[in-house]
Amino acid sequence: MQINISHDFPIQEVLERIKKMILEYKIQYSNDIKNLNEDWTSNSANFHFKYNNFFISGTLKVNEESVKVNLALPFFLRLFGSQIRSTIEQKINTILN
């Protein structure tokens, strides 16, 4: 699943906001999200975690004009793809406004 969200902020500011959001979600959803690992290189991250026993991985890249998220979802979670996409878009748009 590919998600692209436009923004009008400097890359560093977007990175700080996203990293803060991830840290908050690690705490807030610690009962559901397990083993969340992020590997940041400059303005990109590879990540993986378990959500309710489903393994999810992906990449996140902040460009000058957008945030790009690519997710590899298990088959069962693909059934909820539109809801997952909508939630991710909403969460990222919230921190960018």
OpenMM code with the backbone's topology and positions (N, CA, C; nanometers):
from openmm import Vec3, app, unit

residues = "MET GLN ILE ASN ILE SER HIS ASP PHE PRO ILE GLN GLU VAL LEU GLU ARG ILE LYS LYS MET ILE LEU GLU TYR LYS ILE GLN TYR SER ASN ASP ILE LYS ASN LEU ASN GLU ASP TRP THR SER ASN SER ALA ASN PHE HIS PHE LYS TYR ASN ASN PHE PHE ILE SER GLY THR LEU LYS VAL ASN GLU GLU SER VAL LYS VAL ASN LEU ALA LEU PRO PHE PHE LEU ARG LEU PHE GLY SER GLN ILE ARG SER THR ILE GLU GLN LYS ILE ASN THR ILE LEU ASN".split()
positions = [
    Vec3(0.0849, -0.1168, 0.0000),
    Vec3(0.0000, 0.0000, 0.0000),
    Vec3(0.0895, 0.1232, 0.0000),
    Vec3(0.0619, 0.2145, -0.0908),
    Vec3(0.1382, 0.3378, -0.0993),
    Vec3(0.0493, 0.4553, -0.0622),
    Vec3(0.1033, 0.5423, 0.0232),
    Vec3(0.0304, 0.6596, 0.0697),
    Vec3(0.1206, 0.7803, 0.0480),
    Vec3(0.0648, 0.8863, -0.0077),
    Vec3(0.1401, 1.0078, -0.0349),
    Vec3(0.0628, 1.1263, 0.0227),
    Vec3(0.1264, 1.2012, 0.1138),
    Vec3(0.0609, 1.3133, 0.1797),
    Vec3(0.1436, 1.4393, 0.1555),
    Vec3(0.0831, 1.5398, 0.0973),
    Vec3(0.1524, 1.6653, 0.0681),
    Vec3(0.1698, 1.7487, 0.1946),
    Vec3(0.2758, 1.8300, 0.1955),
    Vec3(0.2981, 1.9235, 0.3070),
    Vec3(0.3702, 2.0475, 0.2554),
    Vec3(0.3696, 2.1521, 0.3398),
    Vec3(0.4349, 2.2790, 0.3048),
    Vec3(0.5401, 2.3189, 0.4078),
    Vec3(0.5983, 2.2245, 0.4769),
    Vec3(0.6931, 2.2516, 0.5843),
    Vec3(0.8346, 2.2109, 0.5443),
    Vec3(0.9336, 2.2655, 0.6140),
    Vec3(1.0703, 2.2170, 0.5924),
    Vec3(1.0800, 2.0693, 0.6321),
    Vec3(1.1648, 1.9966, 0.5632),
    Vec3(1.1796, 1.8531, 0.5887),
    Vec3(1.2086, 1.8249, 0.7354),
    Vec3(1.2997, 1.9006, 0.7960),
    Vec3(1.3389, 1.8752, 0.9346),
    Vec3(1.2208, 1.8887, 1.0304),
    Vec3(1.1347, 1.9860, 1.0066),
    Vec3(1.0173, 2.0033, 1.0922),
    Vec3(0.9217, 1.8858, 1.0793),
    Vec3(0.9006, 1.8401, 0.9577),
    Vec3(0.8128, 1.7239, 0.9363),
    Vec3(0.8717, 1.6009, 1.0044),
    Vec3(1.0019, 1.5816, 0.9915),
    Vec3(1.0667, 1.4673, 1.0568),
    Vec3(1.0476, 1.4721, 1.2078),
    Vec3(1.0674, 1.5893, 1.2673),
    Vec3(1.0500, 1.6023, 1.4120),
    Vec3(0.9071, 1.5699, 1.4535),
    Vec3(0.8109, 1.6183, 1.3788),
    Vec3(0.6704, 1.5923, 1.4117),
    Vec3(0.6373, 1.4436, 1.3984),
    Vec3(0.6869, 1.3805, 1.2931),
    Vec3(0.6582, 1.2386, 1.2725),
    Vec3(0.7243, 1.1541, 1.3813),
    Vec3(0.8489, 1.1831, 1.4139),
    Vec3(0.9180, 1.1063, 1.5178),
    Vec3(0.8491, 1.1224, 1.6529),
    Vec3(0.8012, 1.2427, 1.6816),
    Vec3(0.7269, 1.2662, 1.8068),
    Vec3(0.5976, 1.1850, 1.8074),
    Vec3(0.5263, 1.1842, 1.6935),
    Vec3(0.4023, 1.1083, 1.6836),
    Vec3(0.4282, 0.9590, 1.7045),
    Vec3(0.5337, 0.9077, 1.6444),
    Vec3(0.5666, 0.7656, 1.6594),
    Vec3(0.5947, 0.7330, 1.8047),
    Vec3(0.6701, 0.8173, 1.8725),
    Vec3(0.7003, 0.7956, 2.0137),
    Vec3(0.5730, 0.7954, 2.0974),
    Vec3(0.4830, 0.8878, 2.0707),
    Vec3(0.3555, 0.8931, 2.1433),
    Vec3(0.2732, 0.7669, 2.1194),
    Vec3(0.2710, 0.7176, 1.9948),
    Vec3(0.1939, 0.5975, 1.9639),
    Vec3(0.2558, 0.4730, 2.0253),
    Vec3(0.3876, 0.4701, 2.0362),
    Vec3(0.4533, 0.3574, 2.1039),
    Vec3(0.4013, 0.3439, 2.2455),
    Vec3(0.3826, 0.4575, 2.3105),
    Vec3(0.3333, 0.4579, 2.4489),
    Vec3(0.1829, 0.4335, 2.4527),
    Vec3(0.1083, 0.5096, 2.3744),
    Vec3(-0.0382, 0.5036, 2.3771),
    Vec3(-0.0927, 0.3660, 2.3374),
    Vec3(-0.0304, 0.3017, 2.2400),
    Vec3(-0.0809, 0.1745, 2.1892),
    Vec3(0.0121, 0.0578, 2.2237),
    Vec3(0.0805, 0.0682, 2.3355),
    Vec3(0.1791, -0.0343, 2.3729),
    Vec3(0.1167, -0.1720, 2.3934),
    Vec3(-0.0126, -0.1791, 2.4219),
    Vec3(-0.0777, -0.3097, 2.4372),
    Vec3(-0.1047, -0.3778, 2.3034),
    Vec3(-0.1170, -0.2997, 2.1971),
    Vec3(-0.1493, -0.3538, 2.0651),
    Vec3(-0.0289, -0.3598, 1.9717),
    Vec3(0.0589, -0.2604, 1.9806),
    Vec3(0.1756, -0.2533, 1.8931),
    Vec3(0.2967, -0.3044, 1.9691),
    Vec3(0.3593, -0.4066, 1.9153),
    Vec3(0.4750, -0.4686, 1.9806),
    Vec3(0.5965, -0.4599, 1.8893),
    Vec3(0.7113, -0.4478, 1.9521),
    Vec3(0.8402, -0.4529, 1.8816),
    Vec3(0.8486, -0.3547, 1.7659),
    Vec3(0.8037, -0.2318, 1.7894),
    Vec3(0.8135, -0.1296, 1.6849),
    Vec3(0.9584, -0.0861, 1.6734),
    Vec3(1.0161, -0.1127, 1.5588),
    Vec3(1.1547, -0.0760, 1.5308),
    Vec3(1.1588, 0.0174, 1.4118),
    Vec3(1.2384, 0.1230, 1.4261),
    Vec3(1.2578, 0.2196, 1.3187),
    Vec3(1.4076, 0.2292, 1.2919),
    Vec3(1.4421, 0.2351, 1.1675),
    Vec3(1.5816, 0.2529, 1.1280),
    Vec3(1.5861, 0.3755, 1.0373),
    Vec3(1.6254, 0.4904, 1.0958),
    Vec3(1.6262, 0.6172, 1.0239),
    Vec3(1.7597, 0.6403, 0.9559),
    Vec3(1.7543, 0.6826, 0.8326),
    Vec3(1.8704, 0.7281, 0.7573),
    Vec3(1.8298, 0.8584, 0.6914),
    Vec3(1.8836, 0.9672, 0.7430),
    Vec3(1.8518, 1.0995, 0.6921),
    Vec3(1.7007, 1.1226, 0.7027),
    Vec3(1.6314, 1.1356, 0.5916),
    Vec3(1.4879, 1.1650, 0.5943),
    Vec3(1.4014, 1.0434, 0.5601),
    Vec3(1.4583, 0.9241, 0.5761),
    Vec3(1.3855, 0.8004, 0.5447),
    Vec3(1.3940, 0.7026, 0.6612),
    Vec3(1.2922, 0.6201, 0.6725),
    Vec3(1.2925, 0.5170, 0.7760),
    Vec3(1.2396, 0.3865, 0.7202),
    Vec3(1.3010, 0.2783, 0.7630),
    Vec3(1.2449, 0.1448, 0.7470),
    Vec3(1.1883, 0.1099, 0.8837),
    Vec3(1.0727, 0.0466, 0.8853),
    Vec3(1.0123, 0.0125, 1.0142),
    Vec3(0.9424, -0.1216, 1.0048),
    Vec3(0.9244, -0.1805, 1.1209),
    Vec3(0.8435, -0.3023, 1.1304),
    Vec3(0.7936, -0.3157, 1.2731),
    Vec3(0.6796, -0.3837, 1.2865),
    Vec3(0.6183, -0.4041, 1.4175),
    Vec3(0.5130, -0.5130, 1.4065),
    Vec3(0.4654, -0.5557, 1.5215),
    Vec3(0.3538, -0.6489, 1.5267),
    Vec3(0.2333, -0.5751, 1.5816),
    Vec3(0.1217, -0.5914, 1.5140),
    Vec3(-0.0043, -0.5351, 1.5592),
    Vec3(-0.1032, -0.6495, 1.5732),
    Vec3(-0.1424, -0.6771, 1.6962),
    Vec3(-0.2344, -0.7891, 1.7233),
    Vec3(-0.1906, -0.9165, 1.6507),
    Vec3(-0.0646, -0.9493, 1.6634),
    Vec3(-0.0029, -1.0697, 1.6055),
    Vec3(0.0124, -1.0673, 1.4541),
    Vec3(-0.0098, -0.9543, 1.3896),
    Vec3(0.0160, -0.9384, 1.2467),
    Vec3(0.1464, -0.8626, 1.2293),
    Vec3(0.2365, -0.9130, 1.1462),
    Vec3(0.3630, -0.8466, 1.1193),
    Vec3(0.3434, -0.7454, 1.0078),
    Vec3(0.3829, -0.6215, 1.0345),
    Vec3(0.3689, -0.5131, 0.9381),
    Vec3(0.5054, -0.4481, 0.9196),
    Vec3(0.5402, -0.4197, 0.7958),
    Vec3(0.6667, -0.3516, 0.7691),
    Vec3(0.6430, -0.2458, 0.6634),
    Vec3(0.7404, -0.1559, 0.6515),
    Vec3(0.7260, -0.0533, 0.5500),
    Vec3(0.8385, 0.0467, 0.5528),
    Vec3(0.8194, 0.1485, 0.4720),
    Vec3(0.9138, 0.2589, 0.4650),
    Vec3(0.8377, 0.3896, 0.4741),
    Vec3(0.9082, 0.4897, 0.5217),
    Vec3(0.8533, 0.6240, 0.5296),
    Vec3(0.9615, 0.7182, 0.4795),
    Vec3(0.9248, 0.8092, 0.3912),
    Vec3(1.0221, 0.9042, 0.3377),
    Vec3(0.9603, 1.0428, 0.3347),
    Vec3(1.0344, 1.1388, 0.3896),
    Vec3(0.9905, 1.2777, 0.3876),
    Vec3(1.0676, 1.3495, 0.2775),
    Vec3(0.9945, 1.4002, 0.1802),
    Vec3(1.0516, 1.4808, 0.0730),
    Vec3(1.0155, 1.6265, 0.0972),
    Vec3(1.0637, 1.7142, 0.0121),
    Vec3(1.0364, 1.8570, 0.0281),
    Vec3(0.8880, 1.8902, 0.0208),
    Vec3(0.8118, 1.8108, -0.0512),
    Vec3(0.6703, 1.8417, -0.0703),
    Vec3(0.5743, 1.7347, -0.0205),
    Vec3(0.6284, 1.6198, 0.0248),
    Vec3(0.5363, 1.5130, 0.0643),
    Vec3(0.5987, 1.4150, 0.1630),
    Vec3(0.5098, 1.3405, 0.2255),
    Vec3(0.5480, 1.2267, 0.3085),
    Vec3(0.4974, 1.1040, 0.2348),
    Vec3(0.5872, 1.0093, 0.2101),
    Vec3(0.5495, 0.8879, 0.1385),
    Vec3(0.5632, 0.7693, 0.2339),
    Vec3(0.4565, 0.6933, 0.2447),
    Vec3(0.4546, 0.5747, 0.3296),
    Vec3(0.4228, 0.4555, 0.2407),
    Vec3(0.5031, 0.3523, 0.2506),
    Vec3(0.4776, 0.2256, 0.1821),
    Vec3(0.4630, 0.1184, 0.2887),
    Vec3(0.3519, 0.0486, 0.2879),
    Vec3(0.3258, -0.0565, 0.3860),
    Vec3(0.3148, -0.1918, 0.3197),
    Vec3(0.3730, -0.2913, 0.3837),
    Vec3(0.3532, -0.4304, 0.3438),
    Vec3(0.2591, -0.4905, 0.4479),
    Vec3(0.1354, -0.5143, 0.4065),
    Vec3(0.0343, -0.5654, 0.4985),
    Vec3(0.0078, -0.7134, 0.4749),
    Vec3(-0.0170, -0.7878, 0.5821),
    Vec3(-0.0603, -0.9265, 0.5640),
    Vec3(-0.1941, -0.9300, 0.4896),
    Vec3(-0.2201, -1.0410, 0.4257),
    Vec3(-0.3404, -1.0541, 0.3441),
    Vec3(-0.4666, -1.0121, 0.4195),
    Vec3(-0.4852, -1.0611, 0.5409),
    Vec3(-0.6066, -1.0307, 0.6164),
    Vec3(-0.6240, -0.8807, 0.6361),
    Vec3(-0.5162, -0.8097, 0.6681),
    Vec3(-0.5262, -0.6654, 0.6915),
    Vec3(-0.5506, -0.5872, 0.5634),
    Vec3(-0.5177, -0.6458, 0.4492),
    Vec3(-0.5461, -0.5788, 0.3216),
    Vec3(-0.6958, -0.5602, 0.3010),
    Vec3(-0.7751, -0.6438, 0.3654),
    Vec3(-0.9205, -0.6299, 0.3573),
    Vec3(-0.9663, -0.4975, 0.4180),
    Vec3(-0.8852, -0.4428, 0.5075),
    Vec3(-0.9160, -0.3163, 0.5730),
    Vec3(-0.8289, -0.2031, 0.5180),
    Vec3(-0.7783, -0.2207, 0.3972),
    Vec3(-0.6846, -0.1272, 0.3373),
    Vec3(-0.7336, 0.0160, 0.3311),
    Vec3(-0.8579, 0.0362, 0.2921),
    Vec3(-0.9074, 0.1742, 0.2808),
    Vec3(-0.9160, 0.2403, 0.4179),
    Vec3(-0.9538, 0.1645, 0.5197),
    Vec3(-0.9594, 0.2197, 0.6554),
    Vec3(-0.8192, 0.2501, 0.7076),
    Vec3(-0.7246, 0.1617, 0.6804),
    Vec3(-0.5862, 0.1822, 0.7233),
    Vec3(-0.5293, 0.3049, 0.6545),
    Vec3(-0.5498, 0.3148, 0.5239),
    Vec3(-0.5017, 0.4306, 0.4477),
    Vec3(-0.5609, 0.5597, 0.5045),
    Vec3(-0.6904, 0.5613, 0.5257),
    Vec3(-0.7592, 0.6801, 0.5757),
    Vec3(-0.7056, 0.7216, 0.7135),
    Vec3(-0.6841, 0.6248, 0.7998),
    Vec3(-0.6333, 0.6539, 0.9337),
    Vec3(-0.4929, 0.7132, 0.9281),
    Vec3(-0.4065, 0.6542, 0.8478),
    Vec3(-0.2689, 0.7052, 0.8351),
    Vec3(-0.2701, 0.8465, 0.7776),
    Vec3(-0.3479, 0.8686, 0.6736),
    Vec3(-0.3576, 1.0019, 0.6140),
    Vec3(-0.4079, 1.1031, 0.7171),
    Vec3(-0.5099, 1.0658, 0.7922),
    Vec3(-0.5659, 1.1549, 0.8928),
    Vec3(-0.4646, 1.1879, 1.0020),
    Vec3(-0.3941, 1.0869, 1.0515),
    Vec3(-0.2960, 1.1087, 1.1591),
    Vec3(-0.1822, 1.1985, 1.1127),
    Vec3(-0.1313, 1.1748, 0.9942),
    Vec3(-0.0206, 1.2565, 0.9445),
    Vec3(-0.0688, 1.3978, 0.9115),
    Vec3(-0.1859, 1.4104, 0.8512),
    Vec3(-0.2388, 1.5446, 0.8231),
    Vec3(-0.2614, 1.6225, 0.9519),
    Vec3(-0.3034, 1.5561, 1.0579),
    Vec3(-0.3256, 1.6225, 1.1864),
    Vec3(-0.1960, 1.6831, 1.2407),
    Vec3(-0.0859, 1.6105, 1.2333),
    Vec3(0.0376, 1.6654, 1.2869),
    Vec3(0.0998, 1.7699, 1.1953),
    Vec3(0.0545, 1.7757, 1.0713),
    Vec3(0.1089, 1.8732, 0.9765),
    Vec3(0.0248, 1.9996, 0.9682),
    Vec3(-0.0815, 2.0055, 1.0463),
    Vec3(-0.1668, 2.1262, 1.0460),
    Vec3(-0.1592, 2.1976, 1.1788),
] * unit.nanometer
topology = app.Topology()
chain = topology.addChain("A")
for resn in residues:
    res = topology.addResidue(resn, chain)
    for name in ("N", "CA", "C"):
        topology.addAtom(name, app.Element.getBySymbol(name[0]), res)
